[in-house]
């Protein structure tokens, strides 16, 4: 599963991707977190199984959500606290994927 993680410039998404990768490895879940800036994200959405964006993106969240919907890719907006906790982030990711039939919940 390819999970696109979007932030403003791409720096914080790298840290979020690392947290998600570590939590997934600890639970034996195979997924590939892909960090991205908001500017680069639209070109990466179609190749993703899920798009996660930080709520801090403000108005860009709606644009990313629309692009994800147009590509039929699930879209999740994370609160700041969820970006800090790898396990919570993985739970959110798995729930979003399970809701679409793409992920496993165990």
Order of alpha helices (4+ residues) and beta strands (2+ residues): beta-alpha-beta-alpha-beta-alpha-beta-alpha-alpha
